[in-house]
Amino acid sequence: MTRTVVLIDGGYLSKILKNFFSSTKINLLLFSENLCDNSERDQTLYYHCMPYQSRSPTYEERRRYAAMDRFINIVRGLDKFTVKLGRLLKLSDGEYQQKGVDVVFALDLVELSAMDEVDKAIIVSGDSDFVPAVEKANTLGVITQNVYHPNQFSYHLRDSCIESRTIDQALIDSSLLIFEKKK
């Protein structure tokens, strides 16, 4: 049986769902299982950041933070899921930047590969920063698969992985939360 780990860049997946699937809410457990097809999912690693809060948070900042905290606690409770959080830094131009997420993601991929704990790594991301980690996993004998949306991805990451798969409507439909299916 193929030992499979799913690594999800939560910020990327959230943007994909918002930009291309009308903010559809998916069941991350179903999504992970659907990505594994016929292989056994050993675990899913979910990487994200909590929303930014200023030193004196506004009502909106507190609301967003509380909503994400509830979501993260639900994800932590899913079978074979681990959540890894970075932090969000507010830049001087008002934009935000994740800190610590990409490094932990890449380190986990390389460590799992080097320790021979995984046969296949499914990488849900569009970030080319993961290419060196993917290439190392490949040389260690891990089958890497990039799962991406065709309108928002890195050719470099996709082409560095041994396999690739697109996030399409069928995948999303098969991963919907129960209340979403009833609409």
KOLNUGU-541745 format. One record per residue: residue number from 1; residue in three letters; x, y, z of N, C-alpha, C in turn. Coordinates in nm, 4 decimals, padded with zeros to 6 digits, always signed. Example, Ala and Ser with C-alpha at 12.3 -4.5 7.8 and 13.67 -1.06 7.14 Angstrom:
# residues 2
 seza nunu       nX       nY       nZ      caX      caY      caZ       cX       cY       cZ
    1  ALA +01.3190 -00.5690 +00.7800 +01.2300 -00.4500 +00.7800 +01.3200 -00.3300 +00.7800
    2  SER +01.2850 -00.2250 +00.7080 +01.3670 -00.1060 +00.7140 +01.2900 +00.0030 +00.7870
This chain:
# residues 183
 seza nunu       nX       nY       nZ      caX      caY      caZ       cX       cY       cZ
    1  MET +00.0847 -00.1186 +00.0000 +00.0000 +00.0000 +00.0000 +00.0890 +00.1246 +00.0000
    2  THR +00.0548 +00.2210 -00.0822 +00.1306 +00.3451 -00.0928 +00.1028 +00.4345 +00.0274
    3  ARG +00.2086 +00.4735 +00.0969 +00.1951 +00.5662 +00.2098 +00.1936 +00.7086 +00.1528
    4  THR +00.0823 +00.7772 +00.1740 +00.0630 +00.9077 +00.1119 +00.0424 +01.0153 +00.2176
    5  VAL +00.1093 +01.1269 +00.1974 +00.0882 +01.2446 +00.2804 +00.0384 +01.3564 +00.1893
    6  VAL -00.0588 +01.4324 +00.2402 -00.1120 +01.5484 +00.1682 -00.0633 +01.6724 +00.2413
    7  LEU +00.0004 +01.7628 +00.1675 +00.0471 +01.8891 +00.2243 -00.0335 +02.0006 +00.1583
    8  ILE -00.1098 +02.0737 +00.2384 -00.1992 +02.1768 +00.1852 -00.1518 +02.3146 +00.2273
    9  ASP -00.1251 +02.3987 +00.1292 -00.0989 +02.5403 +00.1522 -00.2368 +02.6048 +00.1679
   10  GLY -00.2774 +02.6267 +00.2928 -00.4121 +02.6760 +00.3220 -00.4430 +02.8111 +00.2597
   11  GLY -00.3445 +02.8997 +00.2557 -00.3662 +03.0302 +00.1933 -00.3943 +03.0161 +00.0451
   12  TYR -00.3206 +02.9294 -00.0201 -00.3414 +02.9036 -00.1631 -00.4790 +02.8437 -00.1873
   13  LEU -00.5141 +02.7402 -00.1111 -00.6438 +02.6763 -00.1308 -00.7580 +02.7739 -00.1050
   14  SER -00.7455 +02.8566 -00.0035 -00.8490 +02.9569 +00.0246 -00.8673 +03.0533 -00.0925
   15  LYS -00.7565 +03.0986 -00.1501 -00.7642 +03.1895 -00.2653 -00.8290 +03.1220 -00.3850
   16  ILE -00.7942 +02.9957 -00.4084 -00.8536 +02.9213 -00.5202 -01.0044 +02.9097 -00.5021
   17  LEU -01.0451 +02.8721 -00.3808 -01.1887 +02.8574 -00.3545 -01.2611 +02.9904 -00.3710
   18  LYS -01.2002 +03.0984 -00.3244 -01.2620 +03.2315 -00.3350 -01.2666 +03.2799 -00.4804
   19  ASN -01.1557 +03.2668 -00.5505 -01.1457 +03.3246 -00.6844 -01.2123 +03.2428 -00.7951
   20  PHE -01.2212 +03.1107 -00.7774 -01.2686 +03.0277 -00.8877 -01.3884 +02.9390 -00.8539
   21  PHE -01.4247 +02.9326 -00.7258 -01.5365 +02.8464 -00.6868 -01.6342 +02.9186 -00.5936
   22  SER -01.6451 +03.0498 -00.6079 -01.7421 +03.1314 -00.5332 -01.7362 +03.1082 -00.3826
   23  SER -01.6153 +03.0985 -00.3284 -01.5934 +03.0792 -00.1846 -01.6599 +02.9545 -00.1296
   24  THR -01.6753 +02.8552 -00.2127 -01.7330 +02.7289 -00.1692 -01.6554 +02.6749 -00.0499
   25  LYS -01.7275 +02.6262 +00.0479 -01.6642 +02.5647 +00.1642 -01.6562 +02.4149 +00.1391
   26  ILE -01.5348 +02.3623 +00.1528 -01.5163 +02.2192 +00.1297 -01.4840 +02.1491 +00.2615
   27  ASN -01.5050 +02.0207 +00.2617 -01.4677 +01.9346 +00.3727 -01.3228 +01.8924 +00.3459
   28  LEU -01.2301 +01.9428 +00.4251 -01.0883 +01.9154 +00.4009 -01.0540 +01.7673 +00.4151
   29  LEU -01.1263 +01.6954 +00.4995 -01.1028 +01.5517 +00.5123 -01.1417 +01.4807 +00.3829
   30  LEU -01.2601 +01.5118 +00.3298 -01.3020 +01.4536 +00.2013 -01.2070 +01.4940 +00.0892
   31  PHE -01.1696 +01.6205 +00.0870 -01.0778 +01.6718 -00.0141 -00.9474 +01.5917 -00.0122
   32  SER -00.8908 +01.5734 +00.1073 -00.7658 +01.4981 +00.1210 -00.7822 +01.3536 +00.0761
   33  GLU -00.8902 +01.2912 +00.1188 -00.9153 +01.1519 +00.0794 -00.9337 +01.1412 -00.0721
   34  ASN -01.0066 +01.2359 -00.1303 -01.0286 +01.2346 -00.2758 -00.8979 +01.2504 -00.3520
   35  LEU -00.8058 +01.3290 -00.2993 -00.6764 +01.3469 -00.3659 -00.5943 +01.2186 -00.3646
   36  CYS -00.6134 +01.1378 -00.2637 -00.5336 +01.0147 -00.2498 -00.5797 +00.9032 -00.3422
   37  ASP -00.6953 +00.9175 -00.4032 -00.7490 +00.8143 -00.4916 -00.7463 +00.6786 -00.4226
   38  ASN -00.6684 +00.5857 -00.4737 -00.6672 +00.4500 -00.4198 -00.5573 +00.4245 -00.3175
   39  SER -00.4771 +00.5247 -00.2858 -00.3715 +00.5035 -00.1865 -00.4230 +00.5433 -00.0475
   40  GLU -00.3544 +00.4936 +00.0529 -00.3939 +00.5226 +00.1901 -00.3321 +00.6540 +00.2348
   41  ARG -00.4158 +00.7435 +00.2878 -00.3668 +00.8718 +00.3382 -00.3130 +00.8504 +00.4795
   42  ASP -00.1818 +00.8650 +00.4947 -00.1217 +00.8533 +00.6279 -00.1529 +00.9759 +00.7123
   43  GLN -00.1432 +01.0925 +00.6481 -00.1714 +01.2163 +00.7199 -00.1883 +01.3319 +00.6224
   44  THR -00.2508 +01.4379 +00.6729 -00.2597 +01.5633 +00.6000 -00.1976 +01.6706 +00.6875
   45  LEU -00.1077 +01.7461 +00.6288 -00.0461 +01.8597 +00.6959 -00.1056 +01.9859 +00.6342
   46  TYR -00.1644 +02.0693 +00.7192 -00.2339 +02.1894 +00.6728 -00.1596 +02.3115 +00.7252
   47  TYR -00.1136 +02.3965 +00.6339 -00.0318 +02.5131 +00.6670 -00.1109 +02.6408 +00.6400
   48  HIS -00.1088 +02.7319 +00.7359 -00.1820 +02.8575 +00.7176 -00.1305 +02.9596 +00.8189
   49  CYS -00.1913 +03.0766 +00.8189 -00.1630 +03.1827 +00.9158 -00.2946 +03.2317 +00.9738
   50  MET -00.2878 +03.2743 +01.0979 -00.4028 +03.3422 +01.1558 -00.4077 +03.4833 +01.0957
   51  PRO -00.5270 +03.5423 +01.0870 -00.5371 +03.6780 +01.0335 -00.4592 +03.7779 +01.1195
   52  TYR -00.4184 +03.8836 +01.0564 -00.3433 +03.9882 +01.1248 -00.4321 +04.0571 +01.2289
   53  GLN -00.3708 +04.0867 +01.3432 -00.4359 +04.1686 +01.4445 -00.3375 +04.2758 +01.4879
   54  SER -00.3826 +04.3988 +01.4885 -00.2979 +04.5086 +01.5360 -00.2881 +04.5015 +01.6885
   55  ARG -00.2044 +04.5870 +01.7459 -00.1891 +04.5858 +01.8926 -00.3195 +04.6191 +01.9630
   56  SER -00.3977 +04.7049 +01.9036 -00.5328 +04.7349 +01.9533 -00.6291 +04.6907 +01.8435
   57  PRO -00.6642 +04.5618 +01.8408 -00.7424 +04.5094 +01.7286 -00.8785 +04.5764 +01.7140
   58  THR -00.9132 +04.5995 +01.5895 -01.0457 +04.6524 +01.5587 -01.1479 +04.5401 +01.5743
   59  TYR -01.2739 +04.5768 +01.5734 -01.3803 +04.4765 +01.5796 -01.3658 +04.3781 +01.4637
   60  GLU -01.3382 +04.4298 +01.3442 -01.3259 +04.3439 +01.2253 -01.2063 +04.2495 +01.2375
   61  GLU -01.0938 +04.2980 +01.2881 -00.9769 +04.2118 +01.3088 -01.0082 +04.1006 +01.4084
   62  ARG -01.0762 +04.1354 +01.5180 -01.1132 +04.0340 +01.6177 -01.2108 +03.9326 +01.5594
   63  ARG -01.3054 +03.9793 +01.4785 -01.4043 +03.8912 +01.4172 -01.3370 +03.7911 +01.3232
   64  ARG -01.2479 +03.8423 +01.2353 -01.1764 +03.7536 +01.1422 -01.0893 +03.6527 +01.2167
   65  TYR -01.0232 +03.6998 +01.3220 -00.9361 +03.6115 +01.3992 -01.0177 +03.5004 +01.4666
   66  ALA -01.1297 +03.5371 +01.5264 -01.2153 +03.4388 +01.5941 -01.2703 +03.3364 +01.4949
   67  ALA -01.3097 +03.3822 +01.3765 -01.3620 +03.2898 +01.2755 -01.2532 +03.1919 +01.2312
   68  MET -01.1327 +03.2410 +01.2089 -01.0229 +03.1530 +01.1680 -00.9855 +03.0584 +01.2822
   69  ASP -00.9903 +03.1058 +01.4051 -00.9599 +03.0212 +01.5199 -01.0593 +02.9044 +01.5281
   70  ARG -01.1875 +02.9319 +01.5059 -01.2885 +02.8248 +01.5048 -01.2580 +02.7248 +01.3928
   71  PHE -01.2258 +02.7756 +01.2742 -01.1944 +02.6905 +01.1596 -01.0722 +02.6023 +01.1884
   72  ILE -00.9660 +02.6621 +01.2396 -00.8428 +02.5881 +01.2688 -00.8695 +02.4787 +01.3721
   73  ASN -00.9510 +02.5080 +01.4720 -00.9834 +02.4060 +01.5719 -01.0617 +02.2904 +01.5109
   74  ILE -01.1471 +02.3184 +01.4145 -01.2193 +02.2114 +01.3440 -01.1195 +02.1261 +01.2651
   75  VAL -01.0282 +02.1911 +01.1938 -00.9288 +02.1187 +01.1140 -00.8411 +02.0332 +01.2044
   76  ARG -00.8013 +02.0866 +01.3180 -00.7186 +02.0093 +01.4129 -00.7896 +01.8822 +01.4591
   77  GLY -00.9223 +01.8852 +01.4617 -00.9990 +01.7699 +01.5061 -01.0230 +01.6641 +01.3998
   78  LEU -00.9845 +01.6923 +01.2761 -01.0043 +01.5952 +01.1682 -00.9061 +01.4789 +01.1817
   79  ASP -00.9495 +01.3621 +01.1372 -00.8692 +01.2407 +01.1455 -00.7403 +01.2537 +01.0651
   80  LYS -00.6279 +01.2291 +01.1305 -00.4943 +01.2305 +01.0689 -00.4578 +01.3670 +01.0099
   81  PHE -00.4989 +01.4749 +01.0749 -00.4650 +01.6107 +01.0324 -00.3730 +01.6754 +01.1347
   82  THR -00.2757 +01.7493 +01.0844 -00.1899 +01.8327 +01.1678 -00.1923 +01.9727 +01.1084
   83  VAL -00.2118 +02.0716 +01.1939 -00.2130 +02.2113 +01.1510 -00.0811 +02.2752 +01.1918
   84  LYS -00.0214 +02.3464 +01.0988 +00.1029 +02.4185 +01.1249 +00.0791 +02.5646 +01.0860
   85  LEU +00.0924 +02.6522 +01.1854 +00.0627 +02.7937 +01.1632 +00.1895 +02.8784 +01.1595
   86  GLY +00.1925 +02.9679 +01.0627 +00.2944 +03.0710 +01.0579 +00.2335 +03.1972 +01.1161
   87  ARG +00.2903 +03.3090 +01.0809 +00.2330 +03.4357 +01.1270 +00.2192 +03.5288 +01.0080
   88  LEU +00.1327 +03.6270 +01.0238 +00.1073 +03.7224 +00.9175 +00.1680 +03.8561 +00.9577
   89  LEU +00.2500 +03.9088 +00.8709 +00.3191 +04.0343 +00.8954 +00.2563 +04.1421 +00.8083
   90  LYS +00.2270 +04.2576 +00.8682 +00.1733 +04.3698 +00.7909 +00.2912 +04.4560 +00.7453
   91  LEU +00.3006 +04.4737 +00.6140 +00.4095 +04.5521 +00.5564 +00.3752 +04.7008 +00.5577
   92  SER +00.4750 +04.7848 +00.5357 +00.4542 +04.9298 +00.5412 +00.3590 +04.9800 +00.4336
   93  ASP +00.3459 +04.9057 +00.3222 +00.2552 +04.9476 +00.2153 +00.1111 +04.8987 +00.2385
   94  GLY +00.0864 +04.8378 +00.3558 -00.0474 +04.7905 +00.3883 -00.0760 +04.6480 +00.3433
   95  GLU +00.0159 +04.5892 +00.2666 +00.0004 +04.4499 +00.2234 +00.0417 +04.3570 +00.3379
   96  TYR +00.0085 +04.2295 +00.3227 +00.0407 +04.1305 +00.4248 +00.1314 +04.0238 +00.3647
   97  GLN +00.2159 +03.9661 +00.4498 +00.3063 +03.8616 +00.4052 +00.3116 +03.7512 +00.5108
   98  GLN +00.2956 +03.6257 +00.4624 +00.3086 +03.5116 +00.5521 +00.4556 +03.4933 +00.5882
   99  LYS +00.4802 +03.4580 +00.7117 +00.6160 +03.4299 +00.7571 +00.6167 +03.2920 +00.8217
  100  GLY +00.7138 +03.2104 +00.7843 +00.7340 +03.0818 +00.8470 +00.6580 +02.9663 +00.7854
  101  VAL +00.5601 +02.9922 +00.7023 +00.4772 +02.8846 +00.6468 +00.5549 +02.8048 +00.5423
  102  ASP +00.6132 +02.8717 +00.4451 +00.6831 +02.8023 +00.3364 +00.8015 +02.7201 +00.3870
  103  VAL +00.8747 +02.7744 +00.4821 +00.9924 +02.7043 +00.5337 +00.9503 +02.5761 +00.6046
  104  VAL +00.8481 +02.5835 +00.6887 +00.8023 +02.4646 +00.7618 +00.7470 +02.3613 +00.6635
  105  PHE +00.6720 +02.4066 +00.5643 +00.6168 +02.3183 +00.4605 +00.7306 +02.2422 +00.3914
  106  ALA +00.8319 +02.3162 +00.3461 +00.9444 +02.2556 +00.2745 +01.0234 +02.1611 +00.3654
  107  LEU +01.0473 +02.2025 +00.4887 +01.1207 +02.1169 +00.5825 +01.0448 +01.9863 +00.6089
  108  ASP +00.9144 +01.9960 +00.6267 +00.8342 +01.8756 +00.6504 +00.8426 +01.7803 +00.5320
  109  LEU +00.8320 +01.8333 +00.4114 +00.8390 +01.7488 +00.2920 +00.9736 +01.6770 +00.2838
  110  VAL +01.0810 +01.7494 +00.3063 +01.2143 +01.6892 +00.2989 +01.2350 +01.5898 +00.4134
  111  GLU +01.1948 +01.6256 +00.5336 +01.2134 +01.5362 +00.6483 +01.1356 +01.4055 +00.6303
  112  LEU +01.0094 +01.4135 +00.5902 +00.9298 +01.2923 +00.5678 +00.9933 +01.2053 +00.4594
  113  SER +01.0442 +01.2694 +00.3564 +01.1078 +01.1959 +00.2464 +01.2374 +01.1308 +00.2924
  114  ALA +01.3199 +01.2037 +00.3642 +01.4502 +01.1526 +00.4089 +01.4358 +01.0400 +00.5112
  115  MET +01.3302 +01.0453 +00.5900 +01.3086 +00.9426 +00.6927 +01.2347 +00.8217 +00.6356
  116  ASP +01.2107 +00.8238 +00.5045 +01.1415 +00.7147 +00.4367 +01.0054 +00.6845 +00.5004
  117  GLU +00.9335 +00.7915 +00.5359 +00.8021 +00.7757 +00.5981 +00.6881 +00.7931 +00.4988
  118  VAL +00.7215 +00.8202 +00.3731 +00.6181 +00.8485 +00.2744 +00.6625 +00.7969 +00.1383
  119  ASP +00.5670 +00.7433 +00.0636 +00.5934 +00.6998 -00.0735 +00.5482 +00.8061 -00.1737
  120  LYS +00.4427 +00.8788 -00.1357 +00.3857 +00.9799 -00.2250 +00.3507 +01.1036 -00.1441
  121  ALA +00.3856 +01.2210 -00.1980 +00.3525 +01.3493 -00.1360 +00.2661 +01.4289 -00.2324
  122  ILE +00.1448 +01.4590 -00.1894 +00.0514 +01.5386 -00.2691 +00.0599 +01.6815 -00.2182
  123  ILE +00.1004 +01.7719 -00.3061 +00.1309 +01.9094 -00.2687 +00.0268 +02.0022 -00.3296
  124  VAL -00.0598 +02.0576 -00.2425 -00.1644 +02.1497 -00.2868 -00.1082 +02.2898 -00.2707
  125  SER -00.0558 +02.3438 -00.3795 +00.0078 +02.4752 -00.3758 +00.0378 +02.5225 -00.5169
  126  GLY +00.0616 +02.6505 -00.5276 +00.1045 +02.7088 -00.6531 +00.2323 +02.7884 -00.6354
  127  ASP +00.3085 +02.7573 -00.5318 +00.4238 +02.8362 -00.4911 +00.5545 +02.7719 -00.5365
  128  SER +00.6286 +02.8413 -00.6203 +00.7552 +02.7877 -00.6712 +00.8635 +02.7805 -00.5630
  129  ASP +00.8414 +02.8421 -00.4466 +00.9389 +02.8321 -00.3376 +00.9586 +02.6877 -00.2922
  130  PHE +00.8626 +02.6001 -00.3233 +00.8719 +02.4604 -00.2799 +00.9536 +02.3731 -00.3750
  131  VAL +00.9967 +02.4278 -00.4871 +01.0677 +02.3477 -00.5879 +01.1913 +02.2771 -00.5319
  132  PRO +01.2809 +02.3434 -00.4581 +01.3974 +02.2700 -00.4065 +01.3583 +02.1520 -00.3156
  133  ALA +01.2564 +02.1695 -00.2337 +01.2105 +02.0602 -00.1466 +01.1505 +01.9476 -00.2295
  134  VAL +01.0752 +01.9818 -00.3323 +01.0168 +01.8802 -00.4209 +01.1278 +01.8032 -00.4918
  135  GLU +01.2267 +01.8732 -00.5425 +01.3364 +01.8072 -00.6122 +01.4118 +01.7132 -00.5188
  136  LYS +01.4306 +01.7533 -00.3935 +01.4967 +01.6662 -00.2963 +01.4109 +01.5431 -00.2688
  137  ALA +01.2804 +01.5628 -00.2507 +01.1898 +01.4493 -00.2285 +01.1956 +01.3530 -00.3470
  138  ASN +01.1979 +01.4076 -00.4675 +01.2071 +01.3228 -00.5876 +01.3341 +01.2377 -00.5854
  139  THR +01.4472 +01.2987 -00.5516 +01.5737 +01.2234 -00.5507 +01.5749 +01.1176 -00.4397
  140  LEU +01.4929 +01.1364 -00.3382 +01.4830 +01.0391 -00.2292 +01.3803 +00.9297 -00.2591
  141  GLY +01.3253 +00.9312 -00.3815 +01.2349 +00.8251 -00.4243 +01.0880 +00.8478 -00.3956
  142  VAL +01.0508 +00.9670 -00.3532 +00.9109 +00.9981 -00.3257 +00.8432 +01.0437 -00.4551
  143  ILE +00.7248 +00.9935 -00.4787 +00.6443 +01.0397 -00.5920 +00.5763 +01.1683 -00.5470
  144  THR +00.6071 +01.2780 -00.6138 +00.5468 +01.4064 -00.5799 +00.4379 +01.4393 -00.6815
  145  GLN +00.3289 +01.4938 -00.6309 +00.2180 +01.5341 -00.7179 +00.1769 +01.6752 -00.6799
  146  ASN +00.1738 +01.7633 -00.7769 +00.1268 +01.9002 -00.7549 -00.0212 +01.9074 -00.7900
  147  VAL -00.1008 +01.9554 -00.6958 -00.2432 +01.9780 -00.7173 -00.2617 +02.1290 -00.7217
  148  TYR -00.3144 +02.1791 -00.8317 -00.3174 +02.3235 -00.8549 -00.4398 +02.3615 -00.9382
  149  HIS -00.4686 +02.4905 -00.9381 -00.5728 +02.5418 -01.0269 -00.5049 +02.5966 -01.1526
  150  PRO -00.5576 +02.5643 -01.2713 -00.4895 +02.6042 -01.3951 -00.4801 +02.7551 -01.4179
  151  ASN -00.5561 +02.8340 -01.3428 -00.5488 +02.9801 -01.3588 -00.4604 +03.0467 -01.2550
  152  GLN -00.4059 +02.9683 -01.1608 -00.3221 +03.0266 -01.0564 -00.2246 +02.9200 -01.0062
  153  PHE -00.1090 +02.9130 -01.0711 -00.0113 +02.8116 -01.0334 +00.1266 +02.8502 -01.0842
  154  SER +00.2251 +02.7731 -01.0412 +00.3627 +02.7909 -01.0849 +00.3985 +02.6772 -01.1806
  155  TYR +00.4355 +02.7124 -01.3027 +00.4827 +02.6113 -01.3976 +00.6041 +02.5381 -01.3396
  156  HIS +00.6891 +02.6137 -01.2713 +00.8114 +02.5569 -01.2163 +00.7793 +02.4478 -01.1138
  157  LEU +00.6831 +02.4744 -01.0244 +00.6449 +02.3742 -00.9253 +00.5786 +02.2548 -00.9937
  158  ARG +00.4835 +02.2828 -01.0806 +00.4134 +02.1739 -01.1492 +00.5112 +02.0840 -01.2236
  159  ASP +00.6042 +02.1450 -01.2965 +00.6980 +02.0675 -01.3779 +00.8053 +01.9973 -01.2948
  160  SER +00.8272 +02.0416 -01.1710 +00.9231 +01.9754 -01.0827 +00.8645 +01.8501 -01.0195
  161  CYS +00.7342 +01.8453 -01.0100 +00.6676 +01.7283 -00.9520 +00.6588 +01.6173 -01.0568
  162  ILE +00.6578 +01.4944 -01.0101 +00.6493 +01.3787 -01.0988 +00.5105 +01.3692 -01.1621
  163  GLU +00.4086 +01.4038 -01.0844 +00.2705 +01.4008 -01.1328 +00.2052 +01.5360 -01.1064
  164  SER +00.0956 +01.5607 -01.1738 +00.0192 +01.6818 -01.1464 -00.1291 +01.6537 -01.1663
  165  ARG -00.2093 +01.7357 -01.1007 -00.3547 +01.7226 -01.1086 -00.4144 +01.8607 -01.0868
  166  THR -00.5184 +01.8911 -01.1606 -00.5810 +02.0215 -01.1446 -00.6968 +02.0152 -01.0452
  167  ILE -00.7179 +02.1271 -00.9793 -00.8357 +02.1437 -00.8950 -00.9471 +02.1888 -00.9887
  168  ASP -01.0430 +02.1010 -01.0105 -01.1537 +02.1324 -01.1012 -01.2866 +02.1214 -01.0275
  169  GLN -01.3934 +02.1502 -01.0978 -01.5256 +02.1505 -01.0366 -01.5633 +02.0124 -00.9828
  170  ALA -01.5255 +01.9063 -01.0527 -01.5575 +01.7709 -01.0068 -01.4908 +01.7412 -00.8724
  171  LEU -01.3641 +01.7811 -00.8562 -01.2949 +01.7597 -00.7299 -01.3626 +01.8392 -00.6184
  172  ILE -01.3962 +01.9630 -00.6474 -01.4629 +02.0464 -00.5469 -01.5993 +01.9875 -00.5122
  173  ASP -01.6767 +01.9492 -00.6128 -01.8102 +01.8928 -00.5877 -01.8028 +01.7665 -00.5019
  174  SER -01.7002 +01.6864 -00.5213 -01.6869 +01.5628 -00.4435 -01.6360 +01.5893 -00.3022
  175  SER -01.6004 +01.7138 -00.2738 -01.5428 +01.7489 -00.1433 -01.6258 +01.8501 -00.0661
  176  LEU -01.7475 +01.8756 -00.1101 -01.8301 +01.9779 -00.0466 -01.8733 +01.9373 +00.0930
  177  LEU -01.8907 +02.0397 +00.1768 -01.9524 +02.0161 +00.3076 -02.0958 +01.9718 +00.2823
  178  ILE -02.1514 +01.8943 +00.3700 -02.2859 +01.8394 +00.3518 -02.3881 +01.9490 +00.3280
  179  PHE -02.3807 +02.0592 +00.4061 -02.4821 +02.1632 +00.3879 -02.4684 +02.2326 +00.2537
  180  GLU -02.3497 +02.2328 +00.1932 -02.3312 +02.2914 +00.0617 -02.3990 +02.2045 -00.0459
  181  LYS -02.3993 +02.0736 -00.0293 -02.4576 +01.9842 -00.1279 -02.6083 +01.9998 -00.1357
  182  LYS -02.6721 +02.0438 -00.0284 -02.8185 +02.0527 -00.0249 -02.8719 +02.1766 -00.0953
  183  LYS -02.7880 +02.2709 -00.1271 -02.8351 +02.3950 -00.1907 -02.8852 +02.3722 -00.3304
